[in-house]
Amino acid sequence: MDSTLHAWKELFGSSEHDNPIYTDYGFGIIYDLDTIGYSSKDSLPIFAVKLSANVNERASEPKILILGQCHAEEIYGLEISMEIIKQFLFPDEYVDNKTKLQWGLYGSEVWVVPTHNPEGLRVVHGYYKNGELIKDVTYRKNKTDVNQNLNFDYIDGVGQDLDGVDLNRNYDFNWIFGDSLWVPGASCNPGYKDDFDYYRGHSPESEPETKAIVALAKKEKFLLSIAYHSSRSGCIDRYVIYPWAWKDKWGEEQKELAPGFDVIEKLASEIAEIAGMDLGQNYLQTGSSYRKGNAHDWFYRETGCVQFLVELGYTPQFDYGGGLLIQEEYIDEVINSNIDAFFHVLMRAVGNNYDLDLGLPPVDGNQVRGNILDANTNFPIENAIVSIPELENNITKKRTTDASGFYSRILHPDGEYTMNISAFGYELFNNIEIQHTTSGARTFDASLNKLSNYNLTLNITASESIERSFHLLRHHRLQSDTFYVSSDEIFTWPQGDYRIVLLQDGFIPVVKELALNQNQSITISMDSSFILNEINYENQEGVWYAEEGKVIHSINNINYHENLLLEYRLKYELEWDYDNLFVYQINNNDTITLMQYSGDKYQFFTEYIPISISNENASADIIFSLEKDGNIDYRGVEIDYIKLLTSENEESNLSIFEELPNQLVLFQNHPNPFNPSTKIKYFVPRHEKVTIGIYDIRGNFVEEIISKNHNPGYHTIIVNLDEYSSGIYLYRIISGNDLITKKLMIIK
């Protein structure tokens, strides 16, 4: 692959292609080879090929991404992706496809990543290291040194490989539901022992291979994508899978569908029909049924790109045994039918209703596309938000323009759609009714007028002298920024509503809500801060999975203060719309919702909330309440600290408490992995006998480490397992009728 891609670069990467189907239309250089990243262990390059009418120009046109191979043994897709590139470079060898090749490059950009798992691919084909042959034709993952012993630990044959991460479980969307370390397989094929094959990695996007694809996707903002896979087990051979039809919440009869699912499913049906023409039998198809950290769900949620995972094969349920995951005698049939499916997707991206082949489904031209420009300069506006509400929901992220200000969306022929366009510092375009047709893409360009700019003067005084600059956080609904400021500084900002926070160590943060519609001058007095109360969770258990209505933390009996500020630092991942973290202020019988969180923001951030208790005879409580429907558990809420600050130095009768659980709780041991000792923490809700034992991974009893009566409350024991060998074990707590089991790992 490497030598072929570079040979093509020598031939086509520095001069115009000389074929008339390209030169007659003024095409320039059509081939570019780029290195977008390197593999985790061996630092092998990850190549991306860009194909377009002129690769040296950034054109305003839809983009399509082909991911040839993710799992190392699944080599069908590598063959197809190389064939796609070859057909564009040598069109005379593919006379029947010339028109599609020409139209494809004229109306789109095609990006091909033949493999983003080059080191796993090298294991499949075999190589020598220090005279030893490293080879396993069934190997799936990359070569990350999971157990950190500086060796590549694999076993020839399906599964059982201690090292490596499944790159298709490593994306930062539903990552928590992928397999944790060294989990036994659960294949539908009882003879297929794929233990440890689906490890998600120690954190989302932990793998450089995943990072490379994520960075490319965020930069290029593809419209459509195909990711090729294959199935050795036969469970999902000849399948098309796409975003999403989750049944893990409500079951088969009430699947949770991705927004715009009708658009996605229609194109998937066409792909399944065309790819299946090698045997005259459609591929099966489904939206992804479970949340697993897969690439296709991440692509759609993160960027709006519709990615189709195509499980390639020839004979359904074919037994590949211990050979390469490919039926070599039928490879041409598989490639040709899937090349036809690729061209169908390509023409859908191009946005013309070309009916090029009799017997194939026609291509819908329903699409809206265009450029978002500055009305004064005519320059493109990058990252302008182009929202089509019918194709989005609370799970999906904002759909934005690329560096050329371009956007594109495919539409359903029977759908009715509206569009809203916004960008920081510009007037809004709202409620645009999209007119679209099957005959071709609708172009809608928008020129946005800039909002008026106004001056904001900040006059900052401090209760004590300070030589350093202040830290200013500026929040707008479309953008957040950070500035370093001093007194009497003048800012020029676009008209709009802002929330600003002024910070400095030792001073109470000042929060201002600002409607900037004229030149303004604001005087801000910075007073020394006093901590009335603080909870710091360093070295404590920081993640909660609470039952509905559970109060996880509270600050009680706050007396009269007119200048209080609640500051806390947290991150969260909760099920969208169903699970919420509320921060309440309760004054006698009145409840004020200070903040509400749902969905995900799983990087620590700090909130600053001014509160006031104005009645001198009143008191208030601050409540953090995690309210869930108890169905799908994401990573939960992690709080670093909670502070209640005032500028007044006076005594307070504030009390802070953690509400105790009402049932047996077993925490994850720490550290984990470990050698040879670890701590096990647990909570006992009542006076009763507690037994804790160690079991092997199959559930066989090994040793009892404690068995005695306990008083109610938290307990911690230190366990020394020096005589145990490396591996995964279970530890189980039994109290009354309650039993909880967790895993621990010893690494020596």
PyMOL commands that set and color helices and strands:
alter all, ss='L'
color gray80, all
select helices_A, chain A and resi 2-12+20-23+76-89+91-93+95-107+118-125+167-169+175-177+208-220+252-254+261-278+295-303+328-350+389-391
alter helices_A, ss='H'
color red, helices_A
select strands_A, chain A and resi 31-38+45-51+63-67+109-113+127-129+132-134+224-230+239-242+245-246+256-257+284-287+306-312+367-374+385-387+406-410+417-422+429-434+442-443+446-448+453-462+470-476+479-485+489-494+496-503+510-516+520-526+530-536+543-544+550-558+561-573+580-587+590-597+600-613+620-627+636-646+655-657+665-666+677-684+688-696+701-710+713-720+727-735+738-746
alter strands_A, ss='S'
color yellow, strands_A
deselect
rebuild
show_as cartoon
